[in-house]
Amino acid sequence: MPRTSARGGPQTRAKISAVATRLFLERGFDTVTVTEVAREAGVSAVTVFKHFPRKEDLLLDRQVDAVDLLRSAVRERAPDAGVLQSLRDMAFGLLDERHALSGLKDGSIPFYRTVVASPALVARAREIAYDLQQTLAGELEHDPAFDGDAPLLAAFFIAGYSTVLVETARRLVAGEAVDTVADDHRARLERLFDALGSGVAPQP
């Protein structure tokens, strides 16, 4: 009878991520090795790399979620809804939910401090932003209902959203009240979408 195992499944991935995050937040990203993460998680280093091709992705593990959100915003919007409105709904939905991708999730401050302290994580975060920009541009270019400048809108949206996210993180780390930061986050998103609507995105 073949042996079955959850070693390669989502539960294993989640466990590895949780263990890695705990170690990184406790000791700093650069001082923890993949071998230590694997040992703590009860798996091999090969299994770790199967789920996370790069060490940085053990902590920056929301890229798949972000890709899914961008694709859904383009592909699953209502027939009479423009792309910009759909992206706006997505962004404000993340804010209202206090989702991790809004930057406002409870308990995020140690995560931000860990990222800022590691040049490798900062560099990887920038690479992820570029990959997301390319994903969104590709979705827009293949969308028959979108007739704007796909690369330009994707570049401005990802850069603008990243700027809002970074400022939210900075203010939280500085000790500002969460509700105050959330209000500022909302105001910045409003300005971002006003600028996008006036510039690079055609209105339906």
C-alpha positions in Angstrom: 0.0 0.0 0.0 1.5 3.4 -0.9 2.4 5.6 2.0 0.5 8.9 2.2 1.9 12.0 3.9 1.0 15.7 4.4 4.7 16.5 4.1 4.2 18.2 0.8 0.9 19.7 1.5 -0.4 23.1 2.6 -0.3 22.1 6.3 3.4 21.5 6.0 3.9 24.8 4.2 2.0 26.6 6.9 4.0 25.0 9.7 7.3 25.8 8.0 6.2 29.4 7.6 5.1 29.7 11.2 8.3 28.3 12.6 10.5 30.4 10.3 8.5 33.6 11.2 8.9 32.9 14.9 12.7 32.3 14.6 13.2 35.4 12.4 11.2 37.7 14.7 13.0 36.4 17.7 16.6 36.4 16.4 16.7 38.4 13.2 16.4 37.2 9.6 20.2 37.1 8.8 21.2 35.0 11.9 18.7 32.1 11.3 19.6 29.4 8.7 17.3 27.4 6.6 18.7 24.3 8.3 17.6 25.6 11.6 14.1 26.3 10.3 13.9 22.8 8.9 15.0 21.2 12.1 12.5 23.2 14.2 9.7 22.4 11.7 10.6 18.7 11.7 11.3 18.5 7.9 14.3 18.4 5.7 15.9 21.5 4.1 14.9 20.0 0.7 11.2 20.2 1.9 11.7 23.8 3.0 13.0 24.8 -0.4 10.2 22.8 -2.2 7.7 25.2 -0.6 9.9 28.3 -0.4 12.5 28.6 -3.2 14.2 31.5 -1.5 15.0 32.0 2.2 13.4 35.4 2.1 10.1 33.9 1.0 9.8 32.1 4.3 8.9 35.5 5.8 7.6 37.4 2.7 5.1 34.6 2.0 2.1 36.7 0.8 3.0 37.0 -2.9 0.7 34.2 -4.0 -2.2 35.9 -2.1 -1.4 39.2 -3.8 -1.3 37.6 -7.2 -4.6 36.0 -6.7 -6.2 39.3 -5.5 -4.9 41.1 -8.6 -6.1 38.5 -11.0 -9.5 38.3 -9.3 -9.8 42.1 -9.5 -9.3 42.0 -13.3 -11.0 38.7 -14.2 -13.9 38.6 -11.8 -15.2 42.1 -11.8 -18.7 42.9 -12.9 -19.3 43.4 -16.6 -20.0 47.1 -16.2 -17.2 47.7 -13.7 -13.9 49.3 -14.8 -10.6 47.8 -13.7 -9.7 50.9 -11.6 -13.0 50.6 -9.6 -12.3 46.9 -9.1 -8.8 47.6 -7.8 -10.2 50.3 -5.6 -12.7 47.9 -4.1 -9.9 45.4 -3.5 -7.7 47.9 -1.8 -10.4 49.3 0.5 -11.6 45.8 1.2 -8.1 44.9 2.5 -8.1 48.0 4.6 -11.6 47.4 6.1 -10.5 43.8 6.9 -7.2 44.9 8.4 -5.7 42.2 6.2 -1.9 41.6 6.3 -1.6 43.0 2.8 -3.1 46.3 4.0 -0.2 46.7 6.5 -2.7 47.1 9.4 -3.0 43.6 10.7 -2.6 43.3 14.5 0.9 42.2 15.6 2.7 43.4 12.4 5.2 45.7 14.0 7.8 43.0 14.8 7.5 41.9 11.2 8.2 45.4 9.9 11.2 45.8 12.2 12.6 42.4 11.0 12.2 43.4 7.4 13.8 46.8 7.7 16.8 45.3 9.6 17.6 43.0 6.7 18.9 44.3 3.3 18.1 40.9 1.8 14.4 41.2 2.8 14.2 44.8 1.6 15.6 43.8 -1.8 13.3 40.8 -2.0 10.3 42.9 -1.2 11.2 45.2 -4.1 11.5 42.2 -6.4 8.1 41.0 -5.4 6.6 44.4 -6.1 8.1 44.3 -9.6 6.7 40.8 -10.2 3.3 41.9 -9.1 3.5 44.9 -11.5 4.3 42.5 -14.3 1.4 40.2 -13.3 -1.1 43.1 -13.3 0.2 44.5 -16.6 -0.2 41.1 -18.2 -3.7 40.7 -16.9 -4.7 44.1 -18.2 -3.1 43.5 -21.6 -5.2 40.3 -22.1 -8.4 41.9 -20.9 -10.5 42.9 -24.0 -12.5 45.3 -21.9 -9.5 47.4 -20.9 -8.2 49.9 -23.5 -5.9 51.9 -21.4 -2.1 51.8 -21.0 -1.6 48.5 -19.2 2.1 48.8 -18.2 1.7 52.4 -17.0 -1.4 51.7 -14.9 0.2 48.6 -13.4 3.4 50.5 -12.6 1.6 53.4 -11.0 -0.8 51.2 -9.0 1.8 48.9 -7.6 4.2 51.8 -6.8 1.4 53.8 -5.3 0.0 51.0 -3.2 3.5 50.1 -2.0 4.1 53.6 -1.0 0.9 53.7 1.1 1.9 50.4 2.7 5.4 51.5 3.6 4.1 54.7 5.1 1.5 52.8 7.1 4.2 50.5 8.4 6.5 53.4 9.3 3.9 55.2 11.3 2.9 52.0 13.2 6.5 51.3 14.1 6.8 55.0 15.3 4.1 54.3 17.8 1.1 56.1 16.3 -2.4 54.9 17.2 -3.7 52.2 14.8 -7.0 54.0 14.1 -5.1 57.2 13.3 -2.8 55.3 10.9 -5.8 53.6 9.3 -7.5 56.9 8.7 -4.3 58.2 7.0 -4.1 55.0 5.0 -7.6 55.5 3.8 -6.9 59.1 2.8 -3.8 58.1 0.9 -5.7 55.4 -1.0 -8.3 58.0 -2.0 -5.6 60.3 -3.3 -3.9 57.4 -5.2 -7.1 56.4 -7.0 -8.0 60.0 -7.7 -4.6 60.4 -9.4 -4.9 57.1 -11.3 -8.4 58.0 -12.5 -7.3 61.4 -13.7 -4.3 60.0 -15.5 -3.8 56.5 -16.8 -7.0 54.6 -16.4 -10.0 55.1 -18.7 -13.3 55.4 -17.0 -16.2 53.0 -17.9 
